[in-house]
């Protein structure tokens, strides 16, 4: 596994308990060309706050902490 994906997975594992507390979860599907592809699960799937969670939460965290990451995309 490459270093970028490893760093992404470690950060996702840190936020996962907060998502799970609200009945949701997140799965990292792939990291390719600086884009992190994720699938939101449980209560997160279809939640009205999903865009805020992804962009202002998860994406902001990854952009700040993982060199090379340029965005996060939710795959339905």
C-alpha positions in Angstrom: 0.0 0.0 0.0 1.4 3.4 -0.9 2.1 6.0 1.8 -0.7 8.4 0.7 -3.4 5.7 1.0 -1.9 4.6 4.3 -2.1 8.2 5.7 -5.7 8.5 4.4 -6.8 5.3 6.1 -5.2 6.3 9.4 -7.0 9.7 9.4 -10.3 8.0 8.4 -10.0 5.6 11.3 -9.7 8.7 13.6 -13.0 10.2 12.4 -14.9 6.9 12.0 -16.0 6.7 15.7 -17.8 10.1 15.2 -19.7 8.8 12.2 -20.5 5.6 13.9 -21.8 7.4 16.9 -24.5 8.9 14.6 -25.2 5.5 13.0 -23.0 6.0 9.9 -19.7 4.9 8.6 -17.2 5.5 5.7 -15.3 3.1 3.5 -12.3 4.2 1.5 -12.6 2.6 -2.0 -9.6 4.0 -3.7 -7.0 6.8 -3.7 -6.0 7.7 -7.3 -4.4 10.9 -8.7 -4.9 12.8 -5.5 -8.7 12.0 -5.3 -10.0 9.9 -2.3 -13.0 7.8 -3.4 -15.2 7.0 -0.4 -18.6 5.3 0.1 -20.7 6.6 2.9 -22.6 3.9 4.8 -25.4 3.5 7.3 -27.1 6.7 8.4 -24.5 8.7 6.4 -25.9 7.3 3.1 -28.6 9.8 2.0 -28.1 12.1 5.0 -28.9 15.7 4.3 -25.6 16.8 6.0 -23.5 14.5 3.8 -22.0 17.3 1.8 -21.0 19.2 4.9 -19.5 16.1 6.5 -17.6 15.3 3.4 -16.3 18.7 2.3 -15.9 20.6 5.6 -15.0 17.6 7.7 -13.3 14.7 6.0 -12.0 16.5 2.9 -10.7 19.5 4.9 -8.9 17.1 7.3 -7.3 15.1 4.4 -6.3 18.2 2.4 -4.6 19.6 5.5 -2.8 16.4 6.6 -2.1 14.3 3.6 0.2 15.7 0.9 -1.0 15.1 -2.6 -4.7 14.8 -1.7 -6.7 17.3 -3.7 -10.3 16.1 -3.1 -12.8 13.6 -1.8 -15.5 12.0 -3.9 -18.5 10.1 -2.6 -19.3 7.1 -4.8 -23.0 6.0 -4.6 
